[in-house]
Structure formats: C-alpha cells, structure tokens
C-alpha cells in the first residue's frame, strides 16, 4: 500500500498489482457481497481508488 501515489481510478489489473494478488482474486472478491471490496462499475469495467482499497484492507474485510 503506497499512500504517496496518485489516487485516481485504476482498473482490475492495477488493483491486483497494487494488492499483490491475482486478477481472478479481485473478480472473486467483487462477486462475494460479504467481502465489500470498494469496486465501482463504470460502463463494462470495474474501477477502484487506492485510498478506498487501503481503507478496506485496514478494516479487516479483506480477510473474509
């Protein structure tokens, strides 16, 4: 987690790299409602903000 980076919108590939997980893991988290990953659908693509991902990790919800 790098809070010094730009907090613009990122896609699944960048989110997976940022969290050091596989893209399929991100997709599985999106499908699981209880994970509450902060994902936003823009058109046909999923988008994320790094600050929201950081807060989600710190909340402990990523371990569900």
C-alpha atoms as a printed R data frame, in Angstrom:
   type eleno elety resid chain resno       x       y       z
1  ATOM     1    CA   UNK     A     1   0.000   0.000   0.000
2  ATOM     2    CA   UNK     A     2   1.522   3.236  -1.156
3  ATOM     3    CA   UNK     A     3  -0.301   6.347   0.035
4  ATOM     4    CA   UNK     A     4   2.097   8.641  -1.838
5  ATOM     5    CA   UNK     A     5   0.694   7.660  -5.237
6  ATOM     6    CA   UNK     A     6  -1.991   9.401  -7.225
7  ATOM     7    CA   UNK     A     7  -5.466   8.385  -6.021
8  ATOM     8    CA   UNK     A     8  -7.037   8.315  -9.479
9  ATOM     9    CA   UNK     A     9  -9.176   5.479 -10.722
10 ATOM    10    CA   UNK     A    10  -7.427   2.187 -11.516
11 ATOM    11    CA   UNK     A    11  -8.622  -0.971 -13.249
12 ATOM    12    CA   UNK     A    12  -8.571  -4.609 -12.165
13 ATOM    13    CA   UNK     A    13  -5.033  -5.186 -13.470
14 ATOM    14    CA   UNK     A    14  -3.615  -2.276 -11.474
15 ATOM    15    CA   UNK     A    15  -5.699  -3.149  -8.392
16 ATOM    16    CA   UNK     A    16  -4.394  -6.716  -8.491
17 ATOM    17    CA   UNK     A    17  -0.827  -5.456  -8.779
18 ATOM    18    CA   UNK     A    18  -1.389  -2.874  -6.027
19 ATOM    19    CA   UNK     A    19  -2.744  -5.535  -3.646
20 ATOM    20    CA   UNK     A    20  -0.268  -8.167  -4.854
21 ATOM    21    CA   UNK     A    21  -2.989 -10.673  -5.751
22 ATOM    22    CA   UNK     A    22  -4.201 -12.368  -8.926
23 ATOM    23    CA   UNK     A    23  -6.833 -10.661 -11.129
24 ATOM    24    CA   UNK     A    24  -9.119 -13.648 -10.532
25 ATOM    25    CA   UNK     A    25  -8.935 -12.976  -6.790
26 ATOM    26    CA   UNK     A    26 -10.163  -9.425  -7.382
27 ATOM    27    CA   UNK     A    27 -13.023 -10.745  -9.524
28 ATOM    28    CA   UNK     A    28 -13.952 -13.279  -6.836
29 ATOM    29    CA   UNK     A    29 -13.999 -10.541  -4.178
30 ATOM    30    CA   UNK     A    30 -16.319  -8.497  -6.398
31 ATOM    31    CA   UNK     A    31 -18.698 -11.478  -6.738
32 ATOM    32    CA   UNK     A    32 -18.728 -12.091  -2.963
33 ATOM    33    CA   UNK     A    33 -21.058  -9.497  -1.465
34 ATOM    34    CA   UNK     A    34 -19.687 -10.080   2.050
35 ATOM    35    CA   UNK     A    35 -16.166  -9.039   1.013
36 ATOM    36    CA   UNK     A    36 -17.444  -5.487   0.411
37 ATOM    37    CA   UNK     A    37 -14.474  -4.648  -1.800
38 ATOM    38    CA   UNK     A    38 -14.830  -1.000  -2.846
39 ATOM    39    CA   UNK     A    39 -15.362  -1.621  -6.570
40 ATOM    40    CA   UNK     A    40 -17.261   0.704  -8.883
41 ATOM    41    CA   UNK     A    41 -18.712  -0.373 -12.229
42 ATOM    42    CA   UNK     A    42 -18.004   2.194 -14.938
43 ATOM    43    CA   UNK     A    43 -19.554   1.041 -18.176
44 ATOM    44    CA   UNK     A    44 -18.376  -2.560 -18.501
45 ATOM    45    CA   UNK     A    45 -15.235  -2.089 -16.416
46 ATOM    46    CA   UNK     A    46 -14.574  -2.255 -12.689
47 ATOM    47    CA   UNK     A    47 -12.692   0.698 -11.209
48 ATOM    48    CA   UNK     A    48 -11.044   1.223  -7.833
49 ATOM    49    CA   UNK     A    49  -9.460   4.034  -5.821
50 ATOM    50    CA   UNK     A    50  -6.261   3.181  -3.984
51 ATOM    51    CA   UNK     A    51  -7.379   5.074  -0.858
52 ATOM    52    CA   UNK     A    52 -10.605   3.032  -0.738
53 ATOM    53    CA   UNK     A    53  -8.640  -0.197  -1.161
54 ATOM    54    CA   UNK     A    54  -6.310   0.882   1.656
55 ATOM    55    CA   UNK     A    55  -9.271   1.593   3.962
56 ATOM    56    CA   UNK     A    56 -10.846  -1.758   3.032
57 ATOM    57    CA   UNK     A    57  -7.622  -3.606   3.920
58 ATOM    58    CA   UNK     A    58  -7.305  -1.741   7.222
59 ATOM    59    CA   UNK     A    59 -10.953  -2.526   8.089
60 ATOM    60    CA   UNK     A    60 -10.163  -6.252   8.019
61 ATOM    61    CA   UNK     A    61 -12.918  -7.001   5.496
62 ATOM    62    CA   UNK     A    62 -10.327  -8.233   3.000
63 ATOM    63    CA   UNK     A    63  -9.767 -11.329   5.127
64 ATOM    64    CA   UNK     A    64 -13.336 -12.609   4.651
